[in-house]
């Protein structure tokens, strides 16, 4: 297949591009580099033995996207491009709606004009909000509690409407949980711009000496140790989930929603302990108040992914922390 990947220079995008190339697919990447580096794709090319085609382009640029689709027929699209920090979305919701929803509207218009109807969307477990029960199945209510999650839910509804339009759309919504880890080579990994918004890259930067201490946002949640519980999935497993979705699409005029997670929740303190095992050193940490929009516990029931995609997570928390440390220790300032 020829697969167009939006946001393909980013963390999950670059790992997915690598897996696509290794599986024999042709890949074109569109990324505006607002929160990523072209160095990630250069290294992906080294690891795969061949490079993807790259266009530095904002997905909201409808004319530019049209030129990309015109350059070579595209069989399917994997859509990662967008903003993804919960806290930032609370303080700047207008930007999140404009970028996330606006760019998706531009993308589907370009796809429709080109006759490309297979789409895999990078959604999020954030759409479930504060769940009634865990583990979470795909049948759980969609009721996001922050602007980031609401933009993801809005895009899901948009794509479901497209699938119901009779135009032949084949849409897979992948609601994944908390991606962590790095490629085992240590050559590509997570390299956030500015202060990391997610736990494991923050831990990694503390461990490598870029930050003085880990801030633990709340230890008074109704969980076993008082810290938030999440389903941490290795990014390589997650990338392979996208390949499974491309290989087993729904039928024309259908939308399929699938959780990608491990089925196990780990607390902040459990993740810290696993990372300390990987580095062999203690991590300085300090508990601070909760962040707006965070929930106590969120982890997946991944059974549907196994049933309909033949996919299941194979890598654990210890491997993810070891791979993260291999990446961060070899690249203390990321790709820069």
C-alpha positions, -999 to +999 in steps of 0.1 A: +000+000+000+009+036-003+001+052+031-001+089+038+009+096+075+000+130+089+022+140+118+046+113+108+077+131+123+062+130+158+066+104+185+039+078+176+040+088+139+077+082+134+075+047+151+045+039+129+063+051+097+092+028+106+069-002+110+051+006+078+084+007+059+097-025+075+064-042+064+070-032+028+046-003+024+054+030+006+050+060+029+045+097+024+047+119+055+031+153+060+042+173+091+045+210+098+074+203+123+056+225+149+063+199+176+086+175+159+120+172+141+128+160+106+158+142+122+133+115+134+125+106+097+162+106+088+168+080+115+137+061+105+152+059+070+185+045+085+166+019+105+144+008+076+170+010+049+148+033+029+132+067+035+097+079+033+087+108+011+084+139+033+064+172+028+068+199+054+032+211+053+004+221+077-025+196+073-048+226+074-033+237+041-060+223+018-042+233-015-009+219-003-026+186+007-042+184-027-008+186-044+004+157-022-025+135-032-020+145-068+017+135-067+009+098-063-023+077-056-028+072-019-044+039-007-050+049+029-043+076+055-031+074+091-040+107+108-018+117+138-014+154+132-028+176+160-022+190+195-023+166+224-016+182+258-045+181+283-034+209+305-026+232+275-060+225+260-076+238+292-058+271+290-060+275+252-092+256+240-097+278+209-064+267+195-071+231+201-105+232+184-090+252+155-060+230+149-074+195+157-108+198+141-099+222+114-070+201+101-092+170+100-118+188+079-090+199+055-077+163+054-110+146+046-118+172+020-085+164+002-091+126+006-126+129-009-113+149-038-086+122-044-110+093-040-091+079-009-116+066+016-096+044+040-087+063+072-072+053+105-076+080+131-054+085+161-080+090+188-075+087+225-089+071+257-094+107+268-128+106+251-141+084+279-135+110+305-138+098+341-150+062+335-177+046+356-158+013+356-124+000+345-113-017+324-129+004+297-147-012+267-155+005+235-192+006+246-184+030+275-200+064+274-181+091+255-180+121+278-146+138+278-138+162+306-112+185+289-110+204+256-084+180+242-107+151+247-137+170+233-118+177+201-110+140+197-147+131+203-158+158+178-135+143+152-148+108+159-184+121+153-173+138+121-157+106+108-187+086+118-209+109+098-187+105+068-189+067+071-227+070+072-228+092+041-228+064+015-195+076-001-176+044+007-156+056+037-138+029+057-129+045+091-110+030+120-110+050+153-081+038+174-086+049+210-053+044+226-042+048+261-008+061+273+021+055+248+055+052+263+089+037+254+111+040+224+124+019+196+148-007+211+176+007+189+176+039+210+176+059+177+141+072+178+119+081+208+098+108+224+112+143+222+087+168+234+092+205+229+095+225+261+083+210+294+070+175+289+032+171+295+034+134+299+048+113+328+075+091+313+093+118+292+094+140+322+108+111+343+134+105+315+145+141+315+149+141+353+169+109+351+193+124+324+197+156+344+177+180+323+152+187+351+158+188+388+129+166+400+097+149+390+064+166+398+038+141+409+004+158+402-017+146+432-014+117+456-049+119+469-068+100+442-090+070+452-063+045+440-041+020+458-013+045+464-031+077+458-016+085+424-032+084+390-035+050+373-031+047+335-026+020+309+009+025+296+014+009+262+048+005+245+049+027+214+062-001+192+031-022+201+010+008+194+026+014+160+019-022+151-017-017+160-020+008+132-006-017+108-032-042+120-059-016+115-048-010+079-046-047+072-082-053+085-103-023+076-141-022+081-163-025+051-173+005+029-196+029+048-185+016+081-167+030+112-149+007+137-138+018+171-110-001+188-092+004+221-054-001+220-040-008+255-025-035+276-055-040+299-034-033+330-033+000+349-001+013+366+002+041+391+026+070+388+046+056+417+047+022+400+061+038+368+087+057+388+098+024+404+101+007+370+121+035+357+144+035+387+150-002+380+159+006+344+184+033+354+196+018+387+193+052+404+166+069+425+146+097+411+140+129+430+103+137+432+078+161+448+040+158+451+021+189+439-016+196+434-037+178+408-039+191+373-072+203+359-089+176+337-070+146+351-090+115+362-081+089+388-079+057+368-081+048+331-071+015+315-084-006+286-103-037+279-083-046+248-103-077+239-119-062+207-085-054+193-076-091+196-109-102+181-112-079+151-075-069+144-056-099+157-036-074+177-025-075+214+002-057+233+034-078+238+058-055+256+055-046+293+062-016+315+098-027+323+107-030+287+092+004+279+111+020+307+144+003+296+138+014+260+130+050+271+162+051+291+182+037+262+168+065+240+172+093+265+206+084+278+220+082+242+201+114+232+201+136+263+188+166+244+166+146+221+170+151+184+187+185+189 
